Amino acid sequence: MERFASGWKRSYYGKGDVIAYRLNRDGVTPAGQSPVFGAKVKILIYGDAFWPTYTEGDNTGLIATDSMKNFVQGETMNYAGPDLEAYCRFLAVKFTGKYPQVEGAQISATEIPYAAIPGQREAFRPAGPEKLTARIEMQRGAMVEAISGIAGFRMLRLGGSAFFGFVRDEYTTLPEIRNRPLNMWLDVEWSYTDTEDAFSGGRVPAMVREIVYSDFGSFESGSIQEIIYKIGTRVLADIACIAEIHLEANNRTWDTVVEEGEWLGVYTDARPAYGCLGLRLRREN
């Protein structure tokens, strides 16, 4: 179910999983940019003009979702920037400007990352696994929301992670562990003190990514909750333009097959059930 920063909506509609790749194949790419820009987009719109479609089946003012797909893919050619936030804003401004019956639009995008193969100019490979995300809501020409994120971190610690001292009762089978190999997944999303700060050309997401990677294995942790708290508080301390950060981690620690002492073992993928741990931190005024 979708939510909008501008408030409750009695109806909305749009198109999801719209894929677009912009390729600069002539070798002329601005410094710091990749010749491969890929995104998966969702566009949602709302307005009173679309209510008769629900109540009467009257499509007089309706914009077909197939037209939305064509709009996103076609206009990607006209977007020259490298970052998702500006891409979403570009699409939202163009779409609401073209169709006056649209009272508001929320456009979100997930990066489809590619990285250059070392030593080759024209060869690339899928990158990741983490992917940049962005969400912009425009309402009657004004920006309501600007959100950035990075989804899909996959991180492994060989040691330095403990979990003990928790409640033990008749349902407890998990042993206390003083030094476990920790396999953790993480999604991070944040908002800004000023929506204009979202348009940093990728600088802010790069800073958040560096903090996540550097802090994940930088201290002896007693819980995943402690890890995400350390990451979140450092992000707020180091990046002044971020107002609030939401972190959600999954405990995907592998099951033990056999261990020899404390530092050598064979493991397998964890069972389907996993621990989910969330944290939301807000900058104090």
NORFEN-V802805 format. One record per helix or strand of 3 or more residues. SS is the DSSP state (H for helix, E for strand). FROM is the first residue (numbers start at 1). TO is the last residue. If there is no record, write none. Layout:
ss,from,to
SS,FROM,TO
SS,FROM,TO
This chain:
ss,from,to
E,13,23
E,36,46
H,48,55
H,65,78
H,84,98
E,104,111
E,114,116
E,124,126
E,131,139
E,142,163
E,177,192
H,195,198
H,203,216
H,224,238
E,242,251
E,255,260
E,264,268
E,275,282
